[in-house]
Amino acid sequence: MKQRRSPLTSVVMLALAAVVGVPLYYIVVNTFKTQAEMTASPLALPTGIFLDNYRHIFETVPLGQSFLNTFLVTAASILTQLFVGSTAAYAMAMRMSRFNRIFGAVLLLGFIVPGQSTLIPLYRMLVDVELVDTLRGLVVIYTGGAIFCYFLIQGYISRLPFEIIEAARIDGAGPFQIYWRIVLPLIRPILVTVGVFQTMWIWNDFITPNVFLSSPEKRTLVLQVYNSVGEFTTDWPAFMTMSVLVLVPMVVFFILTQRHIVSGLLAGSVKS
C-alpha cells in the first residue's frame, strides 16, 4: 500500500528548498550582469546575456592549472586515505585484541581535537621536511583523513560474512590476498561512499591550502576564488562567476554519486 505524503511535509520541504536555492540563484544570476546592473537590482533577472564576466575570468585566471592542482591533490589524497583506512580497518577487524580496542579508542580522540588547533605544529613539521608550499605537503596533511575512513569502513567490515574469509584461509590465502581478492570487492560500496564525502571536503577546503601554499602557480580553485576579492574594491560579478566555475565540478560530481552516499551506508547497516 502506497503511503501518502502529508501536505505539510511538502510545504516544509519546498520552504527549505527555497532557503537553500535563493543564495544559489543570487550567485548564478549575477554572473550575467555588470557591476552597475547587479548593484541596482541584485535579485532581478539579467536584461540580457552578458558573458563578459566569464570571458574575463578565463582570460585572466589560470583556471586550468588551478583545476589540475586541485584534481591531483584530491585524487592522491583520496586514494591514500582509502588504502590506509581500509587496510587498517581490515587488520583491526581480523584481530580484535584488547590492544586494538584501546588503540581504536585513542584514534577516536582525534575527532575531539579541532583541526585548526594543529595548524601551527603541522606547519613547523612540514617546514622541517621541506613540504611547505608543495602539493605533496597537502596530500600528506589530507592523509590524516584516513581516520574517518577507518571508522566507517571498520563498521562495514564487521558485518561481512567471515565464513568466506575463513574458507580463504583454509585454502592457503595470505592476509593481503584475502584483503585484495575478497574483502576489497565486498567493501566497495562503503569505499565509494567515503570517497564521495572526502572528495567534497578536500575539493572545497580553504584553510589548509591557504596556510600551506604561497606560490601563485600552486593555488587550488578555492584559493583562486579568495584571490579574486580585492583589498579595497571587489568586482562582485566576477567573484560570483569564479565561484560558479569552481562549484560546477562538485555539483556534477555530487549528482553522479549521490545515490552511493545513502546506499553505501545502508548496505553496511544490515548484516548479510
C-alpha positions as CSV (number, residue, x, y, z in Angstrom):
1,M,0.0,0.0,0.0
2,K,1.4,3.3,-1.1
3,Q,1.9,5.8,1.8
4,R,0.6,9.3,1.2
5,R,2.8,12.2,1.8
6,S,1.5,14.9,4.2
7,P,0.8,18.3,2.5
8,L,2.6,19.9,5.5
9,T,5.7,17.9,4.7
10,S,5.6,19.1,1.1
11,V,5.3,22.7,2.2
12,V,8.1,22.4,4.7
13,M,10.4,20.8,2.1
14,L,9.6,23.4,-0.5
15,A,10.3,26.2,2.0
16,L,13.7,24.6,2.9
17,A,14.5,24.2,-0.8
18,A,13.8,27.9,-1.3
19,V,16.0,28.9,1.5
20,V,18.8,26.8,0.0
21,G,18.1,27.8,-3.6
22,V,17.9,31.6,-3.1
23,P,21.6,32.1,-2.5
24,L,22.5,29.9,-5.4
25,Y,20.0,31.8,-7.6
26,Y,21.6,35.1,-6.4
27,I,25.1,34.0,-7.4
28,V,24.2,32.5,-10.8
29,V,22.0,35.3,-11.9
30,N,24.6,38.0,-11.1
31,T,27.3,36.3,-13.2
32,F,25.4,37.6,-16.2
33,K,25.2,41.2,-15.0
34,T,27.5,44.2,-15.0
35,Q,28.6,45.7,-11.7
36,A,26.2,48.6,-12.1
37,E,23.2,46.3,-13.0
38,M,23.9,44.0,-10.1
39,T,24.0,47.0,-7.7
40,A,20.8,48.3,-9.0
41,S,18.8,45.1,-9.0
42,P,20.7,42.1,-7.4
43,L,17.7,39.7,-7.4
44,A,16.2,40.6,-10.8
45,L,16.8,38.6,-13.9
46,P,19.5,40.0,-16.2
47,T,18.3,42.2,-19.0
48,G,20.4,40.3,-21.5
49,I,23.0,37.5,-21.8
50,F,26.2,39.2,-20.6
51,L,29.1,36.8,-20.9
52,D,32.0,39.2,-20.3
53,N,32.4,38.1,-16.7
54,Y,33.1,34.5,-17.9
55,R,35.3,35.7,-20.7
56,H,37.3,37.9,-18.2
57,I,37.8,35.0,-15.8
58,F,39.1,32.6,-18.5
59,E,41.4,35.3,-19.8
60,T,42.9,36.5,-16.5
61,V,42.8,33.5,-14.1
62,P,44.8,30.3,-14.7
63,L,41.8,28.0,-14.2
64,G,43.4,25.1,-16.0
65,Q,46.5,25.0,-13.7
66,S,44.4,25.5,-10.6
67,F,42.0,22.8,-11.7
68,L,44.9,20.4,-12.3
69,N,46.4,21.2,-8.9
70,T,43.1,20.6,-7.1
71,F,42.4,17.4,-9.0
72,L,45.9,16.0,-8.3
73,V,45.7,16.8,-4.6
74,T,42.2,15.4,-4.3
75,A,42.9,12.2,-6.3
76,A,46.1,11.4,-4.5
77,S,44.7,12.2,-1.1
78,I,41.5,10.1,-1.6
79,L,43.4,7.1,-2.9
80,T,45.8,7.2,0.1
81,Q,43.1,7.7,2.6
82,L,41.0,4.8,1.2
83,F,44.1,2.5,1.1
84,V,45.3,3.4,4.6
85,G,41.8,3.4,6.1
86,S,40.7,0.1,4.6
87,T,43.8,-1.8,5.4
88,A,43.8,-0.5,9.0
89,A,40.1,-1.4,9.4
90,Y,40.8,-4.9,7.9
91,A,43.7,-5.5,10.2
92,M,41.7,-4.4,13.3
93,A,38.7,-6.4,12.3
94,M,40.7,-9.6,11.7
95,R,42.3,-9.5,15.2
96,M,40.0,-7.9,17.8
97,S,42.5,-7.9,20.7
98,R,42.4,-5.7,23.8
99,F,45.3,-3.6,22.4
100,N,43.4,-3.0,19.2
101,R,40.3,-1.8,21.1
102,I,42.4,0.6,23.1
103,F,44.2,1.8,20.0
104,G,40.8,2.4,18.3
105,A,39.6,4.5,21.3
106,V,42.8,6.6,21.0
107,L,42.1,7.2,17.4
108,L,38.7,8.3,18.3
109,L,40.2,11.1,20.3
110,G,41.4,12.6,17.1
111,F,37.9,13.8,16.3
112,I,37.8,15.8,19.5
113,V,40.8,18.0,18.7
114,P,39.8,20.8,16.3
115,G,41.9,20.8,13.1
116,Q,42.6,24.5,13.4
117,S,44.5,24.0,16.7
118,T,47.0,21.7,15.0
119,L,47.9,24.0,12.1
120,I,51.0,25.6,13.7
121,P,52.5,22.3,14.8
122,L,51.8,20.8,11.3
123,Y,53.4,23.8,9.7
124,R,56.6,23.5,11.7
125,M,56.7,19.8,10.9
126,L,56.3,20.3,7.2
127,V,59.0,23.1,7.3
128,D,61.4,20.5,8.7
129,V,60.8,18.1,5.9
130,E,60.6,20.8,3.2
131,L,56.9,20.1,2.3
132,V,55.6,23.6,2.8
133,D,54.3,25.3,-0.4
134,T,54.1,21.9,-2.2
135,L,51.2,19.9,-3.4
136,R,52.8,16.8,-1.8
137,G,52.6,18.5,1.6
138,L,48.8,19.0,1.1
139,V,48.5,15.3,0.3
140,V,50.4,14.4,3.5
141,I,48.1,16.6,5.6
142,Y,44.9,15.3,4.0
143,T,46.1,11.7,4.6
144,G,45.1,12.3,8.2
145,G,41.5,12.0,7.0
146,A,42.2,8.2,6.8
147,I,41.0,8.1,10.4
148,F,37.5,9.0,9.3
149,C,37.7,6.4,6.5
150,Y,38.9,3.8,9.1
151,F,35.9,4.2,11.4
152,L,33.3,4.0,8.6
153,I,35.0,1.1,6.9
154,Q,35.6,-0.9,10.1
155,G,31.8,-0.8,10.9
156,Y,31.2,-2.1,7.4
157,I,33.8,-4.9,7.6
158,S,32.5,-6.1,10.9
159,R,29.2,-7.0,9.1
160,L,30.8,-9.1,6.4
161,P,30.3,-12.9,6.3
162,F,33.5,-14.1,7.9
163,E,32.9,-17.6,6.7
164,I,34.2,-16.6,3.3
165,I,37.4,-15.2,4.9
166,E,37.9,-18.4,6.9
167,A,37.4,-20.5,3.8
168,A,40.1,-18.5,2.0
169,R,42.4,-19.0,5.0
170,I,41.9,-22.7,4.9
171,D,42.7,-22.7,1.1
172,G,46.0,-21.1,2.0
173,A,45.4,-17.5,1.1
174,G,47.6,-15.0,2.9
175,P,46.3,-11.8,4.7
176,F,47.0,-9.5,1.7
177,Q,45.4,-11.9,-0.8
178,I,42.3,-12.1,1.4
179,Y,42.2,-8.3,1.6
180,W,42.8,-7.7,-2.1
181,R,40.6,-10.5,-3.6
182,I,37.8,-10.9,-1.1
183,V,37.5,-8.0,1.3
184,L,38.1,-5.2,-1.1
185,P,35.4,-6.2,-3.6
186,L,32.9,-6.7,-0.7
187,I,33.5,-3.3,0.8
188,R,33.3,-1.4,-2.5
189,P,30.0,0.4,-1.6
190,I,31.4,1.9,1.6
191,L,34.7,2.9,-0.2
192,V,32.6,4.8,-2.7
193,T,30.6,6.5,0.0
194,V,33.7,7.5,2.0
195,G,35.4,8.6,-1.2
196,V,32.5,11.0,-2.0
197,F,32.5,12.5,1.4
198,Q,36.3,13.1,1.4
199,T,36.3,14.4,-2.1
200,M,33.9,17.1,-1.3
201,W,35.8,18.0,1.8
202,I,39.2,18.2,0.1
203,W,38.0,19.9,-3.1
204,N,36.2,22.7,-1.1
205,D,38.8,23.1,1.6
206,F,40.2,26.6,2.0
207,I,42.1,26.8,5.3
208,T,44.7,24.1,4.6
209,P,45.8,25.4,1.1
210,N,45.7,29.0,2.3
211,V,48.1,28.2,5.2
212,F,50.5,25.9,3.4
213,L,50.6,27.3,-0.1
214,S,52.1,30.6,-1.1
215,S,53.1,30.2,-4.8
216,P,50.5,31.5,-7.3
217,E,51.1,28.6,-9.7
218,K,50.3,26.1,-6.9
219,R,46.9,27.6,-5.9
220,T,43.8,25.5,-5.8
221,L,40.5,26.6,-7.2
222,V,39.2,27.7,-3.8
223,L,42.3,29.9,-3.4
224,Q,41.6,31.5,-6.8
225,V,38.1,32.5,-5.6
226,Y,39.6,34.0,-2.5
227,N,42.3,35.8,-4.5
228,S,39.6,37.4,-6.7
229,V,38.5,39.5,-3.7
230,G,40.3,42.8,-3.7
231,E,41.8,44.6,-0.7
232,F,39.8,47.8,-1.3
233,T,37.3,47.1,-4.1
234,T,35.8,43.9,-5.4
235,D,34.3,43.1,-8.8
236,W,31.4,41.1,-7.3
237,P,30.0,39.8,-10.6
238,A,33.5,38.4,-11.5
239,F,33.8,37.0,-8.0
240,M,30.5,35.2,-8.3
241,T,31.4,34.0,-11.8
242,M,34.6,32.5,-10.3
243,S,32.6,30.9,-7.5
244,V,30.2,29.3,-10.1
245,L,33.0,27.9,-12.1
246,V,34.5,26.3,-9.0
247,L,31.2,24.8,-7.9
248,V,30.3,23.2,-11.3
249,P,32.7,20.2,-11.0
250,M,31.5,19.4,-7.5
251,V,27.8,19.8,-8.4
252,V,28.3,17.4,-11.4
253,F,30.3,15.0,-9.1
254,F,27.6,15.0,-6.4
255,I,24.8,14.4,-8.9
256,L,26.6,11.4,-10.4
257,T,27.5,9.9,-7.0
258,Q,24.7,10.9,-4.6
259,R,23.0,7.5,-4.7
260,H,26.2,5.9,-3.4
261,I,26.1,8.0,-0.3
262,V,22.9,6.5,1.1
263,S,23.2,3.0,-0.5
264,G,26.7,2.5,0.9
265,L,25.8,3.5,4.4
266,L,22.6,1.5,4.4
267,A,24.3,-1.6,2.9
268,G,26.5,-1.8,6.0
269,S,23.7,-1.4,8.5
270,V,22.1,-4.7,7.7
271,K,24.1,-7.9,8.2
272,S,24.0,-10.3,5.3
